[in-house]
Amino acid sequence: MGLGGISVWQLLIVLLIVVMLFGTKRLKGLGSDLGDAIKGFRKSMGTEDEKPGVEEKRPHTIDAEARKVDEPVKKD
């Protein structure tokens, strides 16, 4: 028993018929076209396999000065 009641022999026969109808070159072309489409989709979604270069980490500084408060803080 195979997938959903289809035996392995039936799957092989269907595969053989598909190869005979379309030919190996055309199936290979379809496979590469499908791969390119998936690659383009990933690129547009921003999940490309290639990682961008590592950015240089620089310390961040904040320029500020403290001033004295004239009134004390009231506690309720």
mmCIF file of the N, C-alpha and C atoms, coordinates in Angstrom:
data_MODEL
# 
_entry.id   MODEL 
# 
loop_
_atom_site.group_PDB 
_atom_site.id 
_atom_site.type_symbol 
_atom_site.label_atom_id 
_atom_site.label_alt_id 
_atom_site.label_comp_id 
_atom_site.label_asym_id 
_atom_site.label_entity_id 
_atom_site.label_seq_id 
_atom_site.pdbx_PDB_ins_code 
_atom_site.Cartn_x 
_atom_site.Cartn_y 
_atom_site.Cartn_z 
_atom_site.occupancy 
_atom_site.B_iso_or_equiv 
_atom_site.pdbx_formal_charge 
_atom_site.auth_seq_id 
_atom_site.auth_comp_id 
_atom_site.auth_asym_id 
_atom_site.auth_atom_id 
_atom_site.pdbx_PDB_model_num 
ATOM 1   N N  . MET A 1 1  ? 0.835  -1.174 0.000   1.00 0.00 ? 1  MET A N  1 
ATOM 2   C CA . MET A 1 1  ? 0.000  0.000  0.000   1.00 0.00 ? 1  MET A CA 1 
ATOM 3   C C  . MET A 1 1  ? 0.883  1.241  0.000   1.00 0.00 ? 1  MET A C  1 
ATOM 4   N N  . GLY A 1 2  ? 0.571  2.199  -0.796  1.00 0.00 ? 2  GLY A N  1 
ATOM 5   C CA . GLY A 1 2  ? 1.339  3.429  -0.903  1.00 0.00 ? 2  GLY A CA 1 
ATOM 6   C C  . GLY A 1 2  ? 0.591  4.595  -0.285  1.00 0.00 ? 2  GLY A C  1 
ATOM 7   N N  . LEU A 1 3  ? 0.554  5.673  -0.987  1.00 0.00 ? 3  LEU A N  1 
ATOM 8   C CA . LEU A 1 3  ? -0.100 6.881  -0.507  1.00 0.00 ? 3  LEU A CA 1 
ATOM 9   C C  . LEU A 1 3  ? -1.583 6.867  -0.851  1.00 0.00 ? 3  LEU A C  1 
ATOM 10  N N  . GLY A 1 4  ? -2.433 6.859  0.130   1.00 0.00 ? 4  GLY A N  1 
ATOM 11  C CA . GLY A 1 4  ? -3.872 6.968  -0.102  1.00 0.00 ? 4  GLY A CA 1 
ATOM 12  C C  . GLY A 1 4  ? -4.448 5.857  -0.950  1.00 0.00 ? 4  GLY A C  1 
ATOM 13  N N  . GLY A 1 5  ? -3.948 4.658  -0.824  1.00 0.00 ? 5  GLY A N  1 
ATOM 14  C CA . GLY A 1 5  ? -4.474 3.538  -1.587  1.00 0.00 ? 5  GLY A CA 1 
ATOM 15  C C  . GLY A 1 5  ? -3.813 3.334  -2.938  1.00 0.00 ? 5  GLY A C  1 
ATOM 16  N N  . ILE A 1 6  ? -2.820 4.157  -3.268  1.00 0.00 ? 6  ILE A N  1 
ATOM 17  C CA . ILE A 1 6  ? -2.091 4.005  -4.534  1.00 0.00 ? 6  ILE A CA 1 
ATOM 18  C C  . ILE A 1 6  ? -0.816 3.226  -4.234  1.00 0.00 ? 6  ILE A C  1 
ATOM 19  N N  . SER A 1 7  ? -0.593 2.149  -4.958  1.00 0.00 ? 7  SER A N  1 
ATOM 20  C CA . SER A 1 7  ? 0.593  1.327  -4.706  1.00 0.00 ? 7  SER A CA 1 
ATOM 21  C C  . SER A 1 7  ? 1.822  1.948  -5.366  1.00 0.00 ? 7  SER A C  1 
ATOM 22  N N  . VAL A 1 8  ? 2.967  1.432  -4.990  1.00 0.00 ? 8  VAL A N  1 
ATOM 23  C CA . VAL A 1 8  ? 4.235  1.912  -5.536  1.00 0.00 ? 8  VAL A CA 1 
ATOM 24  C C  . VAL A 1 8  ? 4.293  1.654  -7.039  1.00 0.00 ? 8  VAL A C  1 
ATOM 25  N N  . TRP A 1 9  ? 3.783  0.503  -7.486  1.00 0.00 ? 9  TRP A N  1 
ATOM 26  C CA . TRP A 1 9  ? 3.809  0.174  -8.914  1.00 0.00 ? 9  TRP A CA 1 
ATOM 27  C C  . TRP A 1 9  ? 2.970  1.164  -9.721  1.00 0.00 ? 9  TRP A C  1 
ATOM 28  N N  . GLN A 1 10 ? 1.838  1.574  -9.194  1.00 0.00 ? 10 GLN A N  1 
ATOM 29  C CA . GLN A 1 10 ? 1.005  2.549  -9.902  1.00 0.00 ? 10 GLN A CA 1 
ATOM 30  C C  . GLN A 1 10 ? 1.710  3.896  -10.007 1.00 0.00 ? 10 GLN A C  1 
ATOM 31  N N  . LEU A 1 11 ? 2.408  4.303  -8.938  1.00 0.00 ? 11 LEU A N  1 
ATOM 32  C CA . LEU A 1 11 ? 3.171  5.551  -8.981  1.00 0.00 ? 11 LEU A CA 1 
ATOM 33  C C  . LEU A 1 11 ? 4.291  5.478  -10.014 1.00 0.00 ? 11 LEU A C  1 
ATOM 34  N N  . LEU A 1 12 ? 4.975  4.341  -10.093 1.00 0.00 ? 12 LEU A N  1 
ATOM 35  C CA . LEU A 1 12 ? 6.045  4.179  -11.077 1.00 0.00 ? 12 LEU A CA 1 
ATOM 36  C C  . LEU A 1 12 ? 5.508  4.221  -12.504 1.00 0.00 ? 12 LEU A C  1 
ATOM 37  N N  . ILE A 1 13 ? 4.352  3.627  -12.736 1.00 0.00 ? 13 ILE A N  1 
ATOM 38  C CA . ILE A 1 13 ? 3.745  3.651  -14.073 1.00 0.00 ? 13 ILE A CA 1 
ATOM 39  C C  . ILE A 1 13 ? 3.363  5.073  -14.460 1.00 0.00 ? 13 ILE A C  1 
ATOM 40  N N  . VAL A 1 14 ? 2.781  5.824  -13.532 1.00 0.00 ? 14 VAL A N  1 
ATOM 41  C CA . VAL A 1 14 ? 2.417  7.221  -13.808 1.00 0.00 ? 14 VAL A CA 1 
ATOM 42  C C  . VAL A 1 14 ? 3.670  8.038  -14.091 1.00 0.00 ? 14 VAL A C  1 
ATOM 43  N N  . LEU A 1 15 ? 4.730  7.835  -13.312 1.00 0.00 ? 15 LEU A N  1 
ATOM 44  C CA . LEU A 1 15 ? 5.987  8.542  -13.534 1.00 0.00 ? 15 LEU A CA 1 
ATOM 45  C C  . LEU A 1 15 ? 6.570  8.212  -14.903 1.00 0.00 ? 15 LEU A C  1 
ATOM 46  N N  . LEU A 1 16 ? 6.531  6.959  -15.303 1.00 0.00 ? 16 LEU A N  1 
ATOM 47  C CA . LEU A 1 16 ? 7.027  6.544  -16.613 1.00 0.00 ? 16 LEU A CA 1 
ATOM 48  C C  . LEU A 1 16 ? 6.237  7.207  -17.740 1.00 0.00 ? 16 LEU A C  1 
ATOM 49  N N  . ILE A 1 17 ? 4.927  7.276  -17.601 1.00 0.00 ? 17 ILE A N  1 
ATOM 50  C CA . ILE A 1 17 ? 4.087  7.918  -18.625 1.00 0.00 ? 17 ILE A CA 1 
ATOM 51  C C  . ILE A 1 17 ? 4.398  9.405  -18.721 1.00 0.00 ? 17 ILE A C  1 
ATOM 52  N N  . VAL A 1 18 ? 4.588  10.075 -17.571 1.00 0.00 ? 18 VAL A N  1 
ATOM 53  C CA . VAL A 1 18 ? 4.914  11.506 -17.578 1.00 0.00 ? 18 VAL A CA 1 
ATOM 54  C C  . VAL A 1 18 ? 6.248  11.741 -18.269 1.00 0.00 ? 18 VAL A C  1 
ATOM 55  N N  . VAL A 1 19 ? 7.247  10.904 -17.985 1.00 0.00 ? 19 VAL A N  1 
ATOM 56  C CA . VAL A 1 19 ? 8.561  11.049 -18.625 1.00 0.00 ? 19 VAL A CA 1 
ATOM 57  C C  . VAL A 1 19 ? 8.450  10.814 -20.125 1.00 0.00 ? 19 VAL A C  1 
ATOM 58  N N  . MET A 1 20 ? 7.641  9.845  -20.524 1.00 0.00 ? 20 MET A N  1 
ATOM 59  C CA . MET A 1 20 ? 7.481  9.567  -21.955 1.00 0.00 ? 20 MET A CA 1 
ATOM 60  C C  . MET A 1 20 ? 6.763  10.714 -22.671 1.00 0.00 ? 20 MET A C  1 
ATOM 61  N N  . LEU A 1 21 ? 5.794  11.329 -22.016 1.00 0.00 ? 21 LEU A N  1 
ATOM 62  C CA . LEU A 1 21 ? 5.049  12.422 -22.648 1.00 0.00 ? 21 LEU A CA 1 
ATOM 63  C C  . LEU A 1 21 ? 5.879  13.697 -22.766 1.00 0.00 ? 21 LEU A C  1 
ATOM 64  N N  . PHE A 1 22 ? 6.543  14.084 -21.683 1.00 0.00 ? 22 PHE A N  1 
ATOM 65  C CA . PHE A 1 22 ? 7.228  15.372 -21.661 1.00 0.00 ? 22 PHE A CA 1 
ATOM 66  C C  . PHE A 1 22 ? 8.710  15.280 -21.981 1.00 0.00 ? 22 PHE A C  1 
ATOM 67  N N  . GLY A 1 23 ? 9.341  14.172 -21.737 1.00 0.00 ? 23 GLY A N  1 
ATOM 68  C CA . GLY A 1 23 ? 10.778 14.045 -21.979 1.00 0.00 ? 23 GLY A CA 1 
ATOM 69  C C  . GLY A 1 23 ? 11.580 14.560 -20.798 1.00 0.00 ? 23 GLY A C  1 
ATOM 70  N N  . THR A 1 24 ? 12.792 14.045 -20.674 1.00 0.00 ? 24 THR A N  1 
ATOM 71  C CA . THR A 1 24 ? 13.616 14.406 -19.520 1.00 0.00 ? 24 THR A CA 1 
ATOM 72  C C  . THR A 1 24 ? 14.113 15.845 -19.588 1.00 0.00 ? 24 THR A C  1 
ATOM 73  N N  . LYS A 1 25 ? 14.393 16.354 -20.796 1.00 0.00 ? 25 LYS A N  1 
ATOM 74  C CA . LYS A 1 25 ? 14.885 17.728 -20.920 1.00 0.00 ? 25 LYS A CA 1 
ATOM 75  C C  . LYS A 1 25 ? 13.828 18.731 -20.482 1.00 0.00 ? 25 LYS A C  1 
ATOM 76  N N  . ARG A 1 26 ? 12.601 18.489 -20.875 1.00 0.00 ? 26 ARG A N  1 
ATOM 77  C CA . ARG A 1 26 ? 11.525 19.413 -20.512 1.00 0.00 ? 26 ARG A CA 1 
ATOM 78  C C  . ARG A 1 26 ? 11.247 19.360 -19.008 1.00 0.00 ? 26 ARG A C  1 
ATOM 79  N N  . LEU A 1 27 ? 11.289 18.164 -18.421 1.00 0.00 ? 27 LEU A N  1 
ATOM 80  C CA . LEU A 1 27 ? 11.092 18.039 -16.977 1.00 0.00 ? 27 LEU A CA 1 
ATOM 81  C C  . LEU A 1 27 ? 12.228 18.705 -16.206 1.00 0.00 ? 27 LEU A C  1 
ATOM 82  N N  . LYS A 1 28 ? 13.459 18.587 -16.733 1.00 0.00 ? 28 LYS A N  1 
ATOM 83  C CA . LYS A 1 28 ? 14.599 19.244 -16.099 1.00 0.00 ? 28 LYS A CA 1 
ATOM 84  C C  . LYS A 1 28 ? 14.437 20.760 -16.159 1.00 0.00 ? 28 LYS A C  1 
ATOM 85  N N  . GLY A 1 29 ? 13.965 21.266 -17.293 1.00 0.00 ? 29 GLY A N  1 
ATOM 86  C CA . GLY A 1 29 ? 13.714 22.702 -17.430 1.00 0.00 ? 29 GLY A CA 1 
ATOM 87  C C  . GLY A 1 29 ? 12.630 23.188 -16.482 1.00 0.00 ? 29 GLY A C  1 
ATOM 88  N N  . LEU A 1 30 ? 11.585 22.379 -16.319 1.00 0.00 ? 30 LEU A N  1 
ATOM 89  C CA . LEU A 1 30 ? 10.520 22.747 -15.380 1.00 0.00 ? 30 LEU A CA 1 
ATOM 90  C C  . LEU A 1 30 ? 11.046 22.790 -13.951 1.00 0.00 ? 30 LEU A C  1 
ATOM 91  N N  . GLY A 1 31 ? 11.922 21.853 -13.618 1.00 0.00 ? 31 GLY A N  1 
ATOM 92  C CA . GLY A 1 31 ? 12.496 21.829 -12.273 1.00 0.00 ? 31 GLY A CA 1 
ATOM 93  C C  . GLY A 1 31 ? 13.355 23.048 -11.994 1.00 0.00 ? 31 GLY A C  1 
ATOM 94  N N  . SER A 1 32 ? 14.178 23.437 -12.966 1.00 0.00 ? 32 SER A N  1 
ATOM 95  C CA . SER A 1 32 ? 15.023 24.617 -12.762 1.00 0.00 ? 32 SER A CA 1 
ATOM 96  C C  . SER A 1 32 ? 14.185 25.891 -12.728 1.00 0.00 ? 32 SER A C  1 
ATOM 97  N N  . ASP A 1 33 ? 13.129 25.958 -13.542 1.00 0.00 ? 33 ASP A N  1 
ATOM 98  C CA . ASP A 1 33 ? 12.234 27.118 -13.501 1.00 0.00 ? 33 ASP A CA 1 
ATOM 99  C C  . ASP A 1 33 ? 11.534 27.226 -12.151 1.00 0.00 ? 33 ASP A C  1 
ATOM 100 N N  . LEU A 1 34 ? 11.115 26.100 -11.619 1.00 0.00 ? 34 LEU A N  1 
ATOM 101 C CA . LEU A 1 34 ? 10.470 26.091 -10.307 1.00 0.00 ? 34 LEU A CA 1 
ATOM 102 C C  . LEU A 1 34 ? 11.452 26.540 -9.223  1.00 0.00 ? 34 LEU A C  1 
ATOM 103 N N  . GLY A 1 35 ? 12.694 26.090 -9.308  1.00 0.00 ? 35 GLY A N  1 
ATOM 104 C CA . GLY A 1 35 ? 13.718 26.511 -8.349  1.00 0.00 ? 35 GLY A CA 1 
ATOM 105 C C  . GLY A 1 35 ? 13.979 28.002 -8.416  1.00 0.00 ? 35 GLY A C  1 
ATOM 106 N N  . ASP A 1 36 ? 14.049 28.557 -9.626  1.00 0.00 ? 36 ASP A N  1 
ATOM 107 C CA . ASP A 1 36 ? 14.244 29.997 -9.785  1.00 0.00 ? 36 ASP A CA 1 
ATOM 108 C C  . ASP A 1 36 ? 13.063 30.780 -9.223  1.00 0.00 ? 36 ASP A C  1 
ATOM 109 N N  . ALA A 1 37 ? 11.855 30.269 -9.413  1.00 0.00 ? 37 ALA A N  1 
ATOM 110 C CA . ALA A 1 37 ? 10.667 30.946 -8.893  1.00 0.00 ? 37 ALA A CA 1 
ATOM 111 C C  . ALA A 1 37 ? 10.680 30.968 -7.367  1.00 0.00 ? 37 ALA A C  1 
ATOM 112 N N  . ILE A 1 38 ? 11.074 29.862 -6.759  1.00 0.00 ? 38 ILE A N  1 
ATOM 113 C CA . ILE A 1 38 ? 11.143 29.808 -5.296  1.00 0.00 ? 38 ILE A CA 1 
ATOM 114 C C  . ILE A 1 38 ? 12.220 30.750 -4.780  1.00 0.00 ? 38 ILE A C  1 
ATOM 115 N N  . LYS A 1 39 ? 13.347 30.802 -5.472  1.00 0.00 ? 39 LYS A N  1 
ATOM 116 C CA . LYS A 1 39 ? 14.436 31.690 -5.075  1.00 0.00 ? 39 LYS A CA 1 
ATOM 117 C C  . LYS A 1 39 ? 14.004 33.153 -5.162  1.00 0.00 ? 39 LYS A C  1 
ATOM 118 N N  . GLY A 1 40 ? 13.295 33.509 -6.236  1.00 0.00 ? 40 GLY A N  1 
ATOM 119 C CA . GLY A 1 40 ? 12.789 34.868 -6.378  1.00 0.00 ? 40 GLY A CA 1 
ATOM 120 C C  . GLY A 1 40 ? 11.773 35.216 -5.306  1.00 0.00 ? 40 GLY A C  1 
ATOM 121 N N  . PHE A 1 41 ? 10.925 34.263 -4.951  1.00 0.00 ? 41 PHE A N  1 
ATOM 122 C CA . PHE A 1 41 ? 9.937  34.490 -3.897  1.00 0.00 ? 41 PHE A CA 1 
ATOM 123 C C  . PHE A 1 41 ? 10.624 34.729 -2.562  1.00 0.00 ? 41 PHE A C  1 
ATOM 124 N N  . ARG A 1 42 ? 11.630 33.924 -2.254  1.00 0.00 ? 42 ARG A N  1 
ATOM 125 C CA . ARG A 1 42 ? 12.356 34.112 -0.993  1.00 0.00 ? 42 ARG A CA 1 
ATOM 126 C C  . ARG A 1 42 ? 13.050 35.464 -0.960  1.00 0.00 ? 42 ARG A C  1 
ATOM 127 N N  . LYS A 1 43 ? 13.611 35.872 -2.096  1.00 0.00 ? 43 LYS A N  1 
ATOM 128 C CA . LYS A 1 43 ? 14.302 37.155 -2.153  1.00 0.00 ? 43 LYS A CA 1 
ATOM 129 C C  . LYS A 1 43 ? 13.329 38.300 -1.919  1.00 0.00 ? 43 LYS A C  1 
ATOM 130 N N  . SER A 1 44 ? 12.135 38.212 -2.503  1.00 0.00 ? 44 SER A N  1 
ATOM 131 C CA . SER A 1 44 ? 11.156 39.279 -2.324  1.00 0.00 ? 44 SER A CA 1 
ATOM 132 C C  . SER A 1 44 ? 10.595 39.300 -0.909  1.00 0.00 ? 44 SER A C  1 
ATOM 133 N N  . MET A 1 45 ? 10.582 38.154 -0.243  1.00 0.00 ? 45 MET A N  1 
ATOM 134 C CA . MET A 1 45 ? 10.095 38.096 1.137   1.00 0.00 ? 45 MET A CA 1 
ATOM 135 C C  . MET A 1 45 ? 11.185 38.481 2.136   1.00 0.00 ? 45 MET A C  1 
ATOM 136 N N  . GLY A 1 46 ? 12.410 38.622 1.678   1.00 0.00 ? 46 GLY A N  1 
ATOM 137 C CA . GLY A 1 46 ? 13.495 39.041 2.555   1.00 0.00 ? 46 GLY A CA 1 
ATOM 138 C C  . GLY A 1 46 ? 14.106 37.909 3.358   1.00 0.00 ? 46 GLY A C  1 
ATOM 139 N N  . THR A 1 47 ? 13.951 36.675 2.936   1.00 0.00 ? 47 THR A N  1 
ATOM 140 C CA . THR A 1 47 ? 14.541 35.546 3.644   1.00 0.00 ? 47 THR A CA 1 
ATOM 141 C C  . THR A 1 47 ? 15.546 34.839 2.749   1.00 0.00 ? 47 THR A C  1 
ATOM 142 N N  . GLU A 1 48 ? 16.364 35.585 2.105   1.00 0.00 ? 48 GLU A N  1 
ATOM 143 C CA . GLU A 1 48 ? 17.383 35.019 1.221   1.00 0.00 ? 48 GLU A CA 1 
ATOM 144 C C  . GLU A 1 48 ? 18.375 34.218 2.058   1.00 0.00 ? 48 GLU A C  1 
ATOM 145 N N  . ASP A 1 49 ? 18.868 33.133 1.520   1.00 0.00 ? 49 ASP A N  1 
ATOM 146 C CA . ASP A 1 49 ? 19.794 32.264 2.240   1.00 0.00 ? 49 ASP A CA 1 
ATOM 147 C C  . ASP A 1 49 ? 21.101 32.973 2.571   1.00 0.00 ? 49 ASP A C  1 
ATOM 148 N N  . GLU A 1 50 ? 21.528 33.877 1.696   1.00 0.00 ? 50 GLU A N  1 
ATOM 149 C CA . GLU A 1 50 ? 22.779 34.579 1.924   1.00 0.00 ? 50 GLU A CA 1 
ATOM 150 C C  . GLU A 1 50 ? 22.587 35.631 3.007   1.00 0.00 ? 50 GLU A C  1 
ATOM 151 N N  . LYS A 1 51 ? 23.550 35.688 3.935   1.00 0.00 ? 51 LYS A N  1 
ATOM 152 C CA . LYS A 1 51 ? 23.461 36.652 5.020   1.00 0.00 ? 51 LYS A CA 1 
ATOM 153 C C  . LYS A 1 51 ? 24.233 37.905 4.628   1.00 0.00 ? 51 LYS A C  1 
ATOM 154 N N  . PRO A 1 52 ? 23.710 39.087 4.967   1.00 0.00 ? 52 PRO A N  1 
ATOM 155 C CA . PRO A 1 52 ? 24.439 40.316 4.650   1.00 0.00 ? 52 PRO A CA 1 
ATOM 156 C C  . PRO A 1 52 ? 25.709 40.412 5.489   1.00 0.00 ? 52 PRO A C  1 
ATOM 157 N N  . GLY A 1 53 ? 26.625 41.269 5.069   1.00 0.00 ? 53 GLY A N  1 
ATOM 158 C CA . GLY A 1 53 ? 27.882 41.432 5.776   1.00 0.00 ? 53 GLY A CA 1 
ATOM 159 C C  . GLY A 1 53 ? 27.668 41.907 7.203   1.00 0.00 ? 53 GLY A C  1 
ATOM 160 N N  . VAL A 1 54 ? 28.600 41.568 8.062   1.00 0.00 ? 54 VAL A N  1 
ATOM 161 C CA . VAL A 1 54 ? 28.498 41.946 9.469   1.00 0.00 ? 54 VAL A CA 1 
ATOM 162 C C  . VAL A 1 54 ? 28.808 43.427 9.591   1.00 0.00 ? 54 VAL A C  1 
ATOM 163 N N  . GLU A 1 55 ? 27.917 44.145 10.259  1.00 0.00 ? 55 GLU A N  1 
ATOM 164 C CA . GLU A 1 55 ? 28.132 45.573 10.448  1.00 0.00 ? 55 GLU A CA 1 
ATOM 165 C C  . GLU A 1 55 ? 29.063 45.797 11.631  1.00 0.00 ? 55 GLU A C  1 
ATOM 166 N N  . GLU A 1 56 ? 29.852 46.845 11.520  1.00 0.00 ? 56 GLU A N  1 
ATOM 167 C CA . GLU A 1 56 ? 30.775 47.170 12.588  1.00 0.00 ? 56 GLU A CA 1 
ATOM 168 C C  . GLU A 1 56 ? 30.000 47.774 13.753  1.00 0.00 ? 56 GLU A C  1 
ATOM 169 N N  . LYS A 1 57 ? 30.256 47.266 14.959  1.00 0.00 ? 57 LYS A N  1 
ATOM 170 C CA . LYS A 1 57 ? 29.560 47.771 16.141  1.00 0.00 ? 57 LYS A CA 1 
ATOM 171 C C  . LYS A 1 57 ? 30.351 48.935 16.716  1.00 0.00 ? 57 LYS A C  1 
ATOM 172 N N  . ARG A 1 58 ? 29.634 50.053 16.910  1.00 0.00 ? 58 ARG A N  1 
ATOM 173 C CA . ARG A 1 58 ? 30.254 51.224 17.509  1.00 0.00 ? 58 ARG A CA 1 
ATOM 174 C C  . ARG A 1 58 ? 29.508 51.539 18.798  1.00 0.00 ? 58 ARG A C  1 
ATOM 175 N N  . PRO A 1 59 ? 30.219 51.981 19.821  1.00 0.00 ? 59 PRO A N  1 
ATOM 176 C CA . PRO A 1 59 ? 29.528 52.353 21.053  1.00 0.00 ? 59 PRO A CA 1 
ATOM 177 C C  . PRO A 1 59 ? 28.722 53.629 20.831  1.00 0.00 ? 59 PRO A C  1 
ATOM 178 N N  . HIS A 1 60 ? 27.572 53.690 21.471  1.00 0.00 ? 60 HIS A N  1 
ATOM 179 C CA . HIS A 1 60 ? 26.715 54.863 21.360  1.00 0.00 ? 60 HIS A CA 1 
ATOM 180 C C  . HIS A 1 60 ? 26.921 55.743 22.589  1.00 0.00 ? 60 HIS A C  1 
ATOM 181 N N  . THR A 1 61 ? 27.079 57.029 22.371  1.00 0.00 ? 61 THR A N  1 
ATOM 182 C CA . THR A 1 61 ? 27.227 57.963 23.482  1.00 0.00 ? 61 THR A CA 1 
ATOM 183 C C  . THR A 1 61 ? 26.087 58.962 23.437  1.00 0.00 ? 61 THR A C  1 
ATOM 184 N N  . ILE A 1 62 ? 25.692 59.418 24.620  1.00 0.00 ? 62 ILE A N  1 
ATOM 185 C CA . ILE A 1 62 ? 24.629 60.411 24.738  1.00 0.00 ? 62 ILE A CA 1 
ATOM 186 C C  . ILE A 1 62 ? 25.221 61.633 25.416  1.00 0.00 ? 62 ILE A C  1 
ATOM 187 N N  . ASP A 1 63 ? 25.102 62.781 24.763  1.00 0.00 ? 63 ASP A N  1 
ATOM 188 C CA . ASP A 1 63 ? 25.583 64.032 25.341  1.00 0.00 ? 63 ASP A CA 1 
ATOM 189 C C  . ASP A 1 63 ? 24.441 64.669 26.126  1.00 0.00 ? 63 ASP A C  1 
ATOM 190 N N  . ALA A 1 64 ? 24.627 64.773 27.437  1.00 0.00 ? 64 ALA A N  1 
ATOM 191 C CA . ALA A 1 64 ? 23.619 65.391 28.305  1.00 0.00 ? 64 ALA A CA 1 
ATOM 192 C C  . ALA A 1 64 ? 24.320 65.942 29.533  1.00 0.00 ? 64 ALA A C  1 
ATOM 193 N N  . GLU A 1 65 ? 23.660 66.863 30.199  1.00 0.00 ? 65 GLU A N  1 
ATOM 194 C CA . GLU A 1 65 ? 24.217 67.387 31.433  1.00 0.00 ? 65 GLU A CA 1 
ATOM 195 C C  . GLU A 1 65 ? 23.134 67.397 32.501  1.00 0.00 ? 65 GLU A C  1 
ATOM 196 N N  . ALA A 1 66 ? 23.541 67.211 33.728  1.00 0.00 ? 66 ALA A N  1 
ATOM 197 C CA . ALA A 1 66 ? 22.601 67.169 34.850  1.00 0.00 ? 66 ALA A CA 1 
ATOM 198 C C  . ALA A 1 66 ? 22.448 68.569 35.425  1.00 0.00 ? 66 ALA A C  1 
ATOM 199 N N  . ARG A 1 67 ? 21.243 68.852 35.900  1.00 0.00 ? 67 ARG A N  1 
ATOM 200 C CA . ARG A 1 67 ? 21.033 70.120 36.589  1.00 0.00 ? 67 ARG A CA 1 
ATOM 201 C C  . ARG A 1 67 ? 20.288 69.856 37.886  1.00 0.00 ? 67 ARG A C  1 
ATOM 202 N N  . LYS A 1 68 ? 20.518 70.708 38.839  1.00 0.00 ? 68 LYS A N  1 
ATOM 203 C CA . LYS A 1 68 ? 19.947 70.544 40.165  1.00 0.00 ? 68 LYS A CA 1 
ATOM 204 C C  . LYS A 1 68 ? 18.498 71.010 40.156  1.00 0.00 ? 68 LYS A C  1 
ATOM 205 N N  . VAL A 1 69 ? 17.614 70.238 40.816  1.00 0.00 ? 69 VAL A N  1 
ATOM 206 C CA . VAL A 1 69 ? 16.199 70.581 40.908  1.00 0.00 ? 69 VAL A CA 1 
ATOM 207 C C  . VAL A 1 69 ? 16.002 71.436 42.148  1.00 0.00 ? 69 VAL A C  1 
ATOM 208 N N  . ASP A 1 70 ? 15.305 72.590 41.995  1.00 0.00 ? 70 ASP A N  1 
ATOM 209 C CA . ASP A 1 70 ? 15.101 73.511 43.112  1.00 0.00 ? 70 ASP A CA 1 
ATOM 210 C C  . ASP A 1 70 ? 14.085 72.967 44.119  1.00 0.00 ? 70 ASP A C  1 
ATOM 211 N N  . GLU A 1 71 ? 12.995 72.373 43.626  1.00 0.00 ? 71 GLU A N  1 
ATOM 212 C CA . GLU A 1 71 ? 11.955 71.879 44.527  1.00 0.00 ? 71 GLU A CA 1 
ATOM 213 C C  . GLU A 1 71 ? 12.177 70.397 44.812  1.00 0.00 ? 71 GLU A C  1 
ATOM 214 N N  . PRO A 1 72 ? 12.026 69.986 46.064  1.00 0.00 ? 72 PRO A N  1 
ATOM 215 C CA . PRO A 1 72 ? 12.170 68.565 46.368  1.00 0.00 ? 72 PRO A CA 1 
ATOM 216 C C  . PRO A 1 72 ? 10.977 67.776 45.827  1.00 0.00 ? 72 PRO A C  1 
ATOM 217 N N  . VAL A 1 73 ? 11.183 66.524 45.606  1.00 0.00 ? 73 VAL A N  1 
ATOM 218 C CA . VAL A 1 73 ? 10.134 65.656 45.093  1.00 0.00 ? 73 VAL A CA 1 
ATOM 219 C C  . VAL A 1 73 ? 9.155  65.369 46.223  1.00 0.00 ? 73 VAL A C  1 
ATOM 220 N N  . LYS A 1 74 ? 7.838  65.555 45.956  1.00 0.00 ? 74 LYS A N  1 
ATOM 221 C CA . LYS A 1 74 ? 6.813  65.330 46.976  1.00 0.00 ? 74 LYS A CA 1 
ATOM 222 C C  . LYS A 1 74 ? 6.360  63.881 46.928  1.00 0.00 ? 74 LYS A C  1 
ATOM 223 N N  . LYS A 1 75 ? 6.279  63.267 48.099  1.00 0.00 ? 75 LYS A N  1 
ATOM 224 C CA . LYS A 1 75 ? 5.788  61.899 48.189  1.00 0.00 ? 75 LYS A CA 1 
ATOM 225 C C  . LYS A 1 75 ? 4.375  61.928 48.733  1.00 0.00 ? 75 LYS A C  1 
ATOM 226 N N  . ASP A 1 76 ? 3.466  61.225 48.090  1.00 0.00 ? 76 ASP A N  1 
ATOM 227 C CA . ASP A 1 76 ? 2.071  61.188 48.550  1.00 0.00 ? 76 ASP A CA 1 
ATOM 228 C C  . ASP A 1 76 ? 1.836  60.051 49.489  1.00 0.00 ? 76 ASP A C  1 
# 
